[in-house]
Amino acid sequence: MSDNVGLSTPRGSGTSGYVQRNLAHMRPRDRDHRAAPYPKDLDSLRHRQRQPDRGILEHERKREVEVKVFELRDRLEDEGALDEDEIDARCDALRKELLDKMNKGGSVGGPGADAKKGLKMHQVHELADAKIRESERLRKALKINKDYEEGSHWRRQEERLKKALERDAAAAKDEDERD
């Protein structure tokens, strides 16, 4: 036994007597002064909407186009009425049509394909994009300015109250001076 650590003798304990550090032990947070459990500045506490990665969204749209083209190619090859060059021509025409439609802002999947309800939980970038569009649509419907700051109404109301109190104080001072 060294430095009063471990067993006095390993005999009969079923162990070798070798002392190891417990790697599963977690130190309490308050000991670690470097990491605070919450941010100190209030701006970091404000909600910031998750921005989708445009590259991933573009990739998913192109992937949708290629799925539609592959489905057409598969169907035409199963029918067997057309030769390979004609199938390629039709697939290229469909690809061009779908890409043009996608670039104009439409969706490949038809009406309602961009709806938030049709998305899965793993499609985080699509969900974020749908949420941003939904928030923008709601903001326009409620006629809220883009530069609106949360809580600005209360700040303006407090400023008006302060000005009214200053006017009242100035009026009372003028009245006292007249008397």
Secondary structure, DSSP 8 states (H G I E B T S, - for coil): -BTTBS-S--TTTTS-------TT----GGG-SSS-SS-SSSGGGS-------HHHHHHHHHHHHHHHHHHHHHHHHHH--S-HHHHHHHHHHHHHHHHHHHHTT--TT-TTTT-GGG--TT-HHHHHHHHHHHHHHHHHHTT--TT--TTHHHHHHHHHHHHHHHHHHHHHHHHHHH-
